[in-house]
Amino acid sequence: MVLLAVTAALGTGQARPVQIQCRFNGDCDGIAVCAANYCRAQCATDRDCMPEATCVVRPTQEFTVCLPRQRPPVVWQRLAAPERFATIAGGPGLYGVTRAVAGGGGRFARVVTPGRTMYWGNSSWVDVGPSMPEIAVHRPNEVYGLDDGGRLQRLDRASKVWAAVAGSPALRSIVEGFDDVRTPAQGGPAQAVGSTRGFTTLYAIGQDARLWRFKSLPDQFLTVEKETAMVVSGAPKGQDGPSSLARATFLDPTGNDKIYVNDASVQDVRWMPPLPAGTRLLSYSGQGSTSGYGLTEDGKVLRYQFGAWEPVDGPTFRKLAVVQPDGVPNQAILCGLDEQGAVHTSIVAVPSGANYVRPGYQ
């Protein structure tokens, strides 16, 4: 919140400070708007919203919002698959790791086929390499995994071979990272001569609960003096405005906090309202600071939007991932892995929170 003191001359010769809260909407918390130098809610009644919208009042005014009266439901579609999956990972694309399959019998020894890493593209699954217990996606062609000892591995899709990343600490979870495309003049790292790709950023939780950040070009592991429960999602540079850096989102053991990570600094921000009674999240995939999807311990999907949680109808899931297609900023693909190892998807809108305010209210 921005607070500026301005001195006003009074007829008596005395001065009185006038508090100016903001100059731009970005100076206000949540999705509150700046009007006449004060931060206020987007609406007070339906008259402040467009005719097709209604004013939804939240306990805190910075999340009171104009929302459409009719909101499309989340419709799930099951993807065809060669076999069951053990885990999935979202990001720029959707990956799945198939389960190990046992075969044979009789007088022959049982044969176990190791699981494979699969990529969903052009309406079919493509085998791109062997499996890892846990994987994360940076770009559709950049896949990282953790081996049984928790060491970071990198998949070469051309040769379908995993290679260990030197210097990796023992990790227990990783999340897809995003390019921070700042130039060296803007504080970004220098790239190798002739390099045309940005460097990779991954976030990870060590087996000692410490927070780590991995960056390539060159490969390096940066530790952050913070303990946390799990890495749950990431967000690209600029998703919350052109000045925002790439970051990751984390949950504390109760599942109610998020932690932004910009480079090596950590900031705790309590923006989520309390979860429904008796609910704990297994994971949370954010679409910015005002919306996202959480998976509960009992496999139910909750949608977080503008300061409130609401249930989403669908199957019971063991894993939830969000895919953000390139060039489609207003849509995302929500992906769930059910208890039988099948993948379900649904195309969902990424709300901006400011499309339904009546002109002139601000």
QUIPEUR-V132905 format. One record per run of one state. SS is the DSSP state (a for helix, b for strand, c for the rest). FROM is the first residue (numbers start at 0). TO is the last residue. If there is no record, write none. Layout:
ss:SS from:FROM to:TO
ss:SS from:FROM to:TO
This chain:
ss:c from:0 to:2
ss:b from:3 to:8
ss:c from:9 to:13
ss:b from:14 to:19
ss:c from:20 to:23
ss:a from:24 to:26
ss:c from:27 to:31
ss:b from:32 to:34
ss:c from:35 to:36
ss:b from:37 to:39
ss:c from:40 to:44
ss:a from:45 to:47
ss:b from:48 to:48
ss:c from:49 to:51
ss:b from:52 to:55
ss:c from:56 to:59
ss:a from:60 to:62
ss:c from:63 to:63
ss:b from:64 to:67
ss:c from:68 to:75
ss:b from:76 to:77
ss:c from:78 to:83
ss:b from:84 to:88
ss:c from:89 to:89
ss:b from:90 to:90
ss:c from:91 to:92
ss:b from:93 to:97
ss:c from:98 to:99
ss:b from:100 to:102
ss:c from:103 to:109
ss:b from:110 to:112
ss:c from:113 to:114
ss:b from:115 to:120
ss:c from:121 to:122
ss:b from:123 to:129
ss:c from:130 to:132
ss:b from:133 to:138
ss:c from:139 to:140
ss:b from:141 to:145
ss:c from:146 to:150
ss:b from:151 to:155
ss:c from:156 to:159
ss:b from:160 to:163
ss:c from:164 to:169
ss:b from:170 to:174
ss:c from:175 to:182
ss:a from:183 to:185
ss:c from:186 to:199
ss:b from:200 to:205
ss:c from:206 to:208
ss:b from:209 to:214
ss:c from:215 to:218
ss:b from:219 to:226
ss:c from:227 to:228
ss:b from:229 to:234
ss:c from:235 to:245
ss:b from:246 to:250
ss:c from:251 to:256
ss:b from:257 to:261
ss:c from:262 to:263
ss:b from:264 to:268
ss:c from:269 to:279
ss:b from:280 to:285
ss:c from:286 to:289
ss:b from:290 to:295
ss:c from:296 to:299
ss:b from:300 to:304
ss:c from:305 to:306
ss:b from:307 to:311
ss:c from:312 to:315
ss:b from:316 to:322
ss:c from:323 to:329
ss:b from:330 to:337
ss:c from:338 to:341
ss:b from:342 to:348
ss:c from:349 to:355
ss:b from:356 to:356
ss:c from:357 to:361
